[in-house]
Amino acid sequence: MPLYIVATPIGNLDDITFRAIEVLKTVDLILAEDTRHSKKLLNNYNISTPLGSFHQHNENAKTSDIISALLAGKNIALISDAGTPLISDPGYLLVSEAKKAGLEVVPIPGASALISALSASGIASNSFSFFGFLPAKSSARIKAIQATAHIDETAIFYESPKRILACAQDFLQVLGAHRIVCFAKEISKSFETITTATLPEIIDYLTADEAHQKGEFVILISAAYKDNAIDGAAQLDKILPILLAEMGASKAAKLAAKITGIDKKHCYQRVIEL
């Protein structure tokens, strides 16, 4: 029987489809990250389907039993605390194993914080990449930002309120003051705020009031400006011969990446081409 992947509201409880409500009412079991949280949604729509716990800490242990239940003819729906399951939420292992077992996996579309933020950001939406949550430590976070600094499409991240200011400061350090970004928080909730500006302006907004740092954030970074990319490539071509005269190809590429902010793999490829 099918495993339904059901999107739920990310804020306003009305942001759910008729189809999602019908599926949740008719399946044999609903799997939820936090059953206490999900009961509020189910009670709102008079859904009395049995609820089971399924989260990152028990996904490995429970997946086999769930697959067995599906193979035995049970209809099961997977939901997350908010939005579309598997998007920075548990469920990948379950879906992967269900596909291997020949089971049907049915998506029930609905709310997604990253898509909602992208649609209202004013930043290019024709091509984008989603990178999930950034690392908690600043050093690792800076490396992650550097790795995406020169991609020619919108980069999207999630971030928690406790790290949002430090995160914005790290973005400023890597990207500079002129890149256009969007910080969207509390999508579909009472205090929804979608701010599109430069990083210094975003930091001014975040520090103006501690309340501005509260809520779950979606961060959208505009594509690297083409003139910036050209400047970076020109700088790379200028310094690589100097570095290669003093060290091996791998070290030269690594150091060039740190100097220019260009991805190390690209730097190494340029070394090979010289």
N, C-alpha and C positions, 0 to 999 in steps of 0.2 A: 504494500500500500504506500501512498505518497508520504514523503516528508515535506511539509510546507515550511517555507522560510518567509515569515510574516513580518513586514515592517509595521512598527507602531509609532505613535506620536513622539516628537522630540520636545514638545512643550505643550501646546494647546491640545487638549484631549479630543477636539473635533478633527484633528489632522489624522484621520484614519479612514480607510476606504470601506464601503459597504461590503465588498468582497472579503476584506480582512476580518470584519466582524462575523460574517457568515461562516468563514473557515474556523475561526476560534470557537464558535458555538457548536460546530458539528464534529470536530476531531475528538479522538478518544483521550488525548493528553496534550497539554501545553507545557513546553519546556521553557523556563524563564531564568534569567540571571539571578534576580532577587525577587522571590515570590511575594514578599511583603509589598514591594514597589508595584509589581505587576497586578496585584489584587485590586489596586485602586482603579486601574484601567478596566479590568474585567467587571468589577462591580458597577462601574459607570455605564456599562453596556449590558448589564444583566447576563453576563456570561458565567455559567456555573461549571464549565469543563474542569476536570481535575488538573491541578497544577503541580509540576515537578521542578526541582532545582537543577539547573545546568549552567555551570560557570567555569572559568578558567582553572579552578582548583580541583574540579571533579570531572572535567571533560574526558580525560583519559580513562578514568575508572568506569564511567557510565556509558561510553559510546557503544561498547559491545552489546550491552543489554538492550539499548535502544534499537540497534540494528536488528537484534533478535525479535523484538516486539513488532517492528515494522514488517519483517519477513513472516511473522505469524498473523499478519492481517490488520494490525493496528494503524490508525491514522494519527499522525503526530505533527504538531506545529512547534516550530522554534521561534521564540521572540527574544529580543534583547531588552535592556532597560529602556532604551529609546532609539528610534530610528531603525535602520535596516541591519539585521543580524550579519555577522561576519566582518562588518566594516569597523575595524579596531575593536571587535567584540568576539567572543568565543563562537565556535561552530564549524571552523574549517575541517577539523578532524572528522566530525560527524558527517558532514556533507561528502567529504572524500571517501569515507568508508561506505556510505550509502550508495554512491556511484559505483564503487567497486563491486558491491553486492547486487548490482543490477536494479536497484530501487529507483523509482521516479522521484526527483527532487523538483518541487514546484515553487517558484518565487511568487510571492504576493506583494507587488510593488507598493511603495509608499514613501514616507518621509525619509530624508537623508540630510544631515546637517551640512555636509560639504557641498552637496549639489544646491541646496537652498542658499547657502552663503555665496556660492559662485554666481548664481543667477542674479543676485542683487548687488554684487560687489562693484560693478563697473569695470572689472578687469577682464581681459580677453578670456572667453570661454570655449573657443573653437578647439583648443588643444591644452590639456593639463595633465599633471601627474599628482597622485595622492600618496603622501609618505607617512601617514599616520602620526603618532606621537613622537616628538623629538626626544633625544636622550635627556635624562634628568641632570647629569653633570655638565657643567658649562664647557669643559674641554671637549667632551664627546659631542655636545650639541653644536659647537663651532665647526667641528669637522663635518658634521652632517649638513650644516648650512653651506659650507664651502663646496661640498660635493654637488649641490644643486644650484649654486650661485650663477652658473653660466648656461643653464638649460634654456632652450628657446621655446619655452611654454610656461604657462602658469603653474607654480608649485603650491600645493596645498598641504597644510599640517593641522594637527589638533594640538591643543595645549591646555594645561590645567591652570586655574587661577593663581595657585601658589607660586608658579614659575613664570607667569606671563610677562612681568616687567623685566626680569633677567633675560628672558628669551628675546624680547624686543631689543634689548641692549646688545645682545649677541648678534642679532640680525644687522643692527646698525654697524657694528664693528666689521662685519664681513662684507655687507652690501653697500655701505656708504649712505649718504644722506639723501640721495635723489631717487632711489628706487620707489616706485609707487606700490603700496601694499594695502591690504584690507584686513582689519581685525574685526571679526564678527562674533558676537557673544549672545548667549541666551536666545538662540533662534526659536521663534514661535512662542516665546514666553513673554511675560509682562514687561520685562526690562530689556527686550531685544534691542541691540545696538549694532549697527553696521557702519564702521568708520573706514573710509578709504582716503589715504593721505600718504605723506612721506613718513619715514620712520621717526625722525625727530618730532613730527607733529603727533604721531601715535604715542610716543613716550611722554610728551607733554600731557596728552589726554589721560594716560594711565596714572600719572603722578599727581594730576590735579585733584583727584578725589579717590580715596582707597576703594570706594564702591565701584569705581570703573574697572577695578581688577577682579571683581567677583564674577563668577559664572564660567561655563565651559566655552572655550574659544576655538574658532576656526580661523586659521591664518592663511591668507592668500598672497603670494608674492608674484608680482608681474614678471614676465619673461625678461631676460637680460636684454638691455638695449643693444641694438646692432652695432652702434658706434662703440659701446663699451666692449663688445665682443671683438670688434676689429682692433681696438686699442690693446686688448689683452693678448690677442694673437701676435700683434706686432712686438709687444714687450717680450713675449715668449721667444720669438725668433731672434730677438736681440741678445737675450741673456743665455740661451742654451749653448751657443758655441763657446762662450766664456766659461760656463760651468763644465762643459765636456773637456775642456783643456786641463781642468783641475781634478776631475773625478770620473768615475764610471757612469755608464748610461742610466742605471737604475737610481743612483744617488742624485744625479743631475735632474732627472725627471721629478723625483720627490721634492727636491729643493725648489725647482721651478714652480711646482704646484703650490707650494707654500707662499712663494713670492707673488705669483700672479692670481692665485685663487682659482686657477683652471684645474679641472679634474686631472688627477695623476696619470690615469690611463691615456688621456689625450696627450699629455706632456710626453709620455714615453713613446707614443706613436709618432709624435713629431720628431723625437730623437732619432728614431729608426729612419725617418724620411730624410734627415739631413745628410 
